[in-house]
Every structure is written in structure tokens, then in C-alpha cells.
Amino acid sequence: MLLGFLEYERATLAWKCSGLGAASLRTTLGPSPMTLAGMLKHLARVEDYWFSYALHARDTAVPWNTVDWKADPDWDWRSAAHDSPEQLFALWRDAAERSRTLVAQALTDGDLGQRARRTWPDGQPPNLRCILVTVIDEYARHNGHADLIRESVDGMTGQ
């Protein structure tokens, strides 16, 4: 069920960002600098962070390992303005595909209660169930933002 909800949220983001050019993907709404382009890049980072880095304790990969996150904590959001729609979709789709593979691998080794290899700041490792819910929540929150931005771009609304 959790994997189904995650796929639903991924599909929603893909739909909200589909068919738009670079200018539309860079549209902001109101005082927020948030864009659909930034969401694609940010959610690619979320996918890689939780499923590769946290769950499997793999080293951070390009482009995430090239950033000083303490100096520029919003790099993923901000730098997306310099990427083409093709680059953004490829980055996001590749991250989601890696995540699917890593979750499937984890599930061959155990169940949703298995612990991540990296820990929270309090020293406790989250389990796979918690990671899935966290990523679903991140998508759901940003898909709400995507609804508003997409409607402001071309009036398209819906799931």
C-alpha cells in the first residue's frame, strides 16, 4: 500500500510538470520563490537522500555531492532555474528509478520494519516504513504547491 501511494504521488508530480517549457517550469506564485523546476530537482534529492544515502548508507552522488549544503541549503531549489526541462525530468526520473530498485532490494532482505543504515540526529535509525511515509509526505506536500503553480501557468487543475 505504501509503495502504491508513493507511485501515485510520483505520477501526480509528473502530471503537474508535464508538457511545460522552461519558462513555465520556472513560474512562481505570490511571494514564494518555489517553482515546478525546483520541485523536480528537490524531489530527486529527496529520493536519493532517503533511499540511497539513509536506507542503504551509500555515498552521496552527483550532483548532490558537489554542493556545500550548509552554505547553500536551498541549492536544489535555486539551481533548477539553470537546468533545462529535459535535464530536470531526467534527474528526477533517474532518482525515482534508483529508489524503486533500492526499495525492492531492501524488501528482498527484510520487511518494512528493517532499519536504515544511517541514523537520525538522535542516533536512532528510522525503519523502511517510516522512510516511505516521509517521502510520501514530502511528495504530497509539494504536489499541493504544484497544483497551485500549474493552475497559475495554464489553468490546468485536478489530480
QUIFEN-V41588 format. One record per backbone hydrogen bond with DSSP energy under -1.0 kcal/mol. CO is the residue of the C=O (numbers start at 1). NH is the residue of the N-H. If there is no record, write none. Layout:
((CO | NH) (CO | NH))
This chain:
((1 | 5) (2 | 6) (3 | 7) (4 | 8) (5 | 9) (6 | 10) (7 | 11) (8 | 12) (9 | 13) (10 | 14) (11 | 15) (12 | 16) (13 | 17) (21 | 25) (22 | 26) (24 | 27) (25 | 37) (29 | 32) (35 | 39) (36 | 40) (37 | 41) (38 | 42) (39 | 43) (40 | 44) (41 | 45) (42 | 46) (43 | 47) (44 | 48) (45 | 49) (46 | 50) (47 | 51) (48 | 52) (48 | 53) (49 | 54) (50 | 55) (52 | 58) (54 | 118) (55 | 117) (61 | 65) (63 | 66) (67 | 69) (68 | 72) (72 | 75) (74 | 78) (75 | 79) (78 | 81) (79 | 82) (80 | 83) (84 | 88) (85 | 89) (86 | 90) (87 | 91) (88 | 92) (89 | 93) (90 | 94) (91 | 95) (92 | 96) (93 | 97) (94 | 98) (95 | 99) (96 | 100) (97 | 101) (98 | 102) (99 | 103) (100 | 104) (101 | 105) (102 | 106) (103 | 107) (104 | 108) (111 | 114) (112 | 129) (114 | 128) (120 | 123) (124 | 120) (126 | 116) (127 | 131) (128 | 132) (129 | 133) (130 | 134) (131 | 135) (132 | 136) (133 | 137) (134 | 138) (135 | 139) (136 | 140) (137 | 141) (138 | 142) (139 | 143) (140 | 144) (141 | 145) (142 | 146) (143 | 147) (144 | 148) (145 | 149) (146 | 150) (147 | 151) (148 | 152) (149 | 153) (150 | 154) (151 | 155))
